[in-house]
Amino acid sequence: MDADATKFERPEGWVIASWVVVAAEFALAVYLGLKRPGVGPVKAYIYGPFVLAACAFVVGLYGLFRSIRRPPFGSTQRLVAFGLLAIVIGSASYGLPFPAARSARPTSARIRVPAQGPWKVAWGGIDDTSAIWRTRPDRSFAYVLVIERDGKTRANESDPASAFARGAEVVAPAAGTVVRVVDGVPDDGQLHADDLGNHVVIEIAPGEFLFVSGLEKGSLVAKVGDVVQQGAPLGRVGYSAWSPLCPEPCLGLHVQDTPDPFWGQGIPFYFFDAAIDGERIVRGSPVGRGWFSSRALGGQVIEHRP
């Protein structure tokens, strides 16, 4: 076969399939970039990359078999196809921030710090420093709060259950109607059916649901259907939630557009009537710098100040 014939050789079927997979990934990126509301984008974000990666793997495996059986192995079209498939597979293992529909439209509800005293922000915030939460569509703008004393969060460093936050009284951060209550998850710090642990969900506005999580088993006083006012008792902080980001009793707080755990899009929110690092603010968003048990907390301190 002469050079001109080789140059215009029709692409193999698996090579065409590799371009189709890449086109599908591009279409997924465009769809997510539209920032549409609802559960559809959440499912596409969670399942899409892995489905495409699986397709890319199958196509690549078939292409490898074909390339070995029918040389030359390293033709230009084959190398390009392998490279494209590798990009698709690699992108599935790198979580990009979820493009939430409400990222630029925070809730207008007035939310207070849900407990008395100063609380350290272990994780969370509405800016990019809390990007580790951005890969959770429901908790894109979540906060994880702990109590720190003399640079420590526990009375006994080797015992997570000794965290100072455990047993702290928790109140409703905002007024609304209780639409979900989970109370029965053991306070053992293990992963159960729901990593939120015991929690209360309050509808604070149409299509806006406030989750208060990590509560102690048997301490919840709210019931589904209750209309609660801001500051009403909800329960106590326990060790029912599970998270590799905060392996001890802590208080979780986030707003999303559905009352169903996991299947929702996060909504940004601000704290009102508070002090951040001792400075009184009317409205603000503290920042969590990230926390691991091997290093000190670097987040800001927030406290309710009416």
Secondary structure as GFF3:
##gff-version 3
##sequence-region A 1 306
A	DSSP	alpha_helix	3	7	.	.	.	ID=ss1
A	DSSP	alpha_helix	13	33	.	.	.	ID=ss2
A	DSSP	alpha_helix	39	69	.	.	.	ID=ss3
A	DSSP	alpha_helix	76	92	.	.	.	ID=ss4
A	DSSP	beta_strand	119	124	.	.	.	ID=ss5
A	DSSP	three_ten_helix	128	135	.	.	.	ID=ss6
A	DSSP	three_ten_helix	137	139	.	.	.	ID=ss7
A	DSSP	beta_strand	143	146	.	.	.	ID=ss8
A	DSSP	three_ten_helix	160	162	.	.	.	ID=ss9
A	DSSP	beta_strand	169	171	.	.	.	ID=ss10
A	DSSP	beta_strand	176	182	.	.	.	ID=ss11
A	DSSP	beta_strand	198	205	.	.	.	ID=ss12
A	DSSP	beta_strand	208	215	.	.	.	ID=ss13
A	DSSP	beta_strand	227	228	.	.	.	ID=ss14
A	DSSP	beta_strand	233	236	.	.	.	ID=ss15
A	DSSP	beta_strand	251	256	.	.	.	ID=ss16
A	DSSP	beta_strand	271	276	.	.	.	ID=ss17
A	DSSP	beta_strand	279	284	.	.	.	ID=ss18
A	DSSP	beta_strand	301	304	.	.	.	ID=ss19
###
